[in-house]
Amino acid sequence: MKTELKMPELFASMVFDEETMKARLSVASYESWKTCVTNGETLDISTANEIAEAMKQWAVELGATHFTHWFQPMTGATAEKHDSFIKPSDNGRVMMEFSGKELVKGEPDASSFPSGGLRSTFEARGYTAWDPTSFAFVKEGSLYIPTIFCSYSGHALDKKTPLLKSMEAVSREAVRILRLFGDTQTKHVMAQVGPEQEYFLIDKKLYNEREDLRMTGRTLFGAKPPRGQEMEDHYFGMIKPRVAEFMKDLDEELWKLGVLSKTKHNEVAPAQHEMAPIYSDANTANDHNQLAMELMKKVADRHGFVCLIHEKPFKYVNGSGKHDNWSLSTDSGENLFKPGSTPSQNAQFLLFLAAFIQGVDEYQEFLRATVATPGNDHRLGAQEAPPAVMSIFLGNELSAVVDAIIQGTEYTDTGKHSLQVGVDVLPDIPQDNTDRNRTSPMAFTGNKFEFRMLGSSQSIAGPNIVLNAMMAESLSQYADRLEKADDFMADLSLLIKEVFTAHKRILFDGNGYDDAWIEEAERRGLSNLKSTADALKAYTDDKNEELLIRHGVYIEEEMEARGRIHVENYSAVINIEGRTMVDMINKDILPAVSEYAAELCGRVQTKQAIGAAAGYEEETAKKISALTDELLAASGKLSSDLENIPEDEVEAMHFCHDVIIADMDKARDAADQLELLTDKTYWPFPTYSDLLFSER
């Protein structure tokens, strides 16, 4: 008989969380850890030793034999090196040991991780340091300790370090604002994030028959199938049994690790699905999203699937994004983007709203750059994701409030109210006052903003670093001004009006897919960076570098390194895709269609010998012959251009975008036409019909 799942016992059962620490540590050590987390104080070595010993004992009880410092290098993925707990003893046996020093600091080889020039090639040493704000966990026989990762010279080589710094920056400036509103209790303000994760599931056997999927994560070839998503029946449709078993297994694995997996459903495209978590602080959300992507792949394998997290695995159907729900809350749980039920709270809300609007407008190109990847270029603006133009959707209610403030006119709700910020006649603003505009890059959804431009495969750290930093910048400017105000309420009202007026151009509540909006956005002076090659220059803009340096998130060298890594990654991805395409054309497609053409020609001769018509065979053979020549020429040009990519990093990126991608498009067009003409038994790999509509 199957044991009934007991959720409370299962959840976080593999996590060394606060409850576990409280039960296993002395009161003094537990309080020291709490102080460390709350106030940022350093743990003394004796406390670290006690925590390490308790952590080891707990992990061993759960079957762990090794430990690893789990970190997030600038690849966007995670990294880990495992060491066992064993230490030789005097009697030739071994004992289990784990010290505070091993807990707090590690020294993995850093030589093969991207650094963007922050270290010389010959410098192998790097350091990991425990992040005590993120709980350790046991997975697959090892104790995982979340850590930061830095170079020998102290430069941040990871995504966690700057994320933590950006969270501290926005907290610091938000607390300054709260003090002006009379809040003397709040010590910290937390950036809160809930990243929805979209993905595809395809049969493992079919996946293994496609070199493009194995090498690049997406299909480089594939004719349009007879059916795609036209019937609109997959979205929220019945989950098929095999997929349901995968989802159930995935939830249980995630829950064991404390990941707040909340929602699961079918997405729009066939074979596409989504998992959405409950909100948590940005650091935890970032760690958990990395775990979710990893576990999706591992659990899928157990069920005979492969999980594809590429932004656009299949042409002709929707790609996958990662909607980043972002907000701010106090350490007492107050959501600062909840409009509130009293005038003073509304005034505070409107100031934070103004700060966000200003930040998105002033750093729109930087935000666009944070979601710029080769995979996302296939998705943004493709009638399935927001356009590349940044804008904010507020909804009818808030838009009316903002317009009334700008114009100095009365705002009408259930009755007429004179809209003066912070006085009793200010109307309540309903919490759920917006629709969810799926065409908007940045939509207000009641008490948070949904940044919808993120690609499904990327780390959420980069976009949230910039969201936090731009918010810190706006709030810092407001605090500097309001702290000197003689009449706080009067200057507050004036400030909010000034900000809404100055940055109204970024507000748009209509259809982001409409060509008329793209033209209107250009008239407003909004940027439209359509490709990664266009967007990545934002990393080296003085304004953007100064933002992150000013708030202590990066130093100049760290900022420039990240821009360089993104540029190099773009060219590397396109290069791999191009070479994979040439390989498949030469080794799979051309031999297959040539063989089929020969078969057709043989049939023509046979029919002619008996005086029968061979119209189909003859016409098809001619078409295949012409397309084969076209494909051969396209493949030759692609191969030649791949050998002539410029050495300069920026020139290489633009060459890949302007030349290589155009070559690939031409080659694919010929190959996909050949697929439609070739007998299925000759075609060398599974088609879209096979991949998207196999028995599930």
Secondary structure, 3 states (H helix, E strand, C coil): CCCCCCHHHHCCCCEECHHHHHHHCCHHHHHHHHHHHHHCCCCCHHHHHHHHHHHHHHHHHCCCCEEEEEECECCCCCECCEEECEEECCCCCEEECCCHHHHHEECCECCCCCCCCCCCCCCCEEEEEECCCCCEEEECCEEEEEEEEEECCCCECECHHHHHHHHHHHHHHHHHHHHHCCCCCCCCEEEEEEECEEEEEEEHHHHHCCHHHHHHCCCCCCCCCCCCCCCCCCCCCCCCHHHHHHHHHHHHHHHHCCCCEEEEEECCCCCEEEEEECCEEHHHHHHHHHHHHHHHHHHHHHCCEEEECCCCCCCCCCCCECCEEEEEEECCCCECCCCCCCHHHHHHHHHHHHHHHHHHHHCHHHHHHHCCCHHHHCCCCCCCCCCCECCEECCHHHHHHHHHHHHCCCEECCCEECCCCCCCCCCCCCCCCCCCCCCCCEEECCCCEEECCCECCCCCHHHHHHHHHHHHHHHHHHHHHHCCCCCHHHHHHHHHHHHHHHCHHHECCCCCCCHHHHHHHHHHCCCECCCHHHHHHHHHCHHHHHHHHHCCCCCHHHHHHHHHHHHHHHHHHHHHHHHHHHHHHHHHHHHHHHHHHHHHHHHHHHHHHCCCCCHHHHHHHHHHHHHHHHHHHHHHHHHHHHCCCCCCHHHHHHHHHHHHHHHHHHHHHHHHHHHHHCCCCCCCCCCHHHHHHCCC
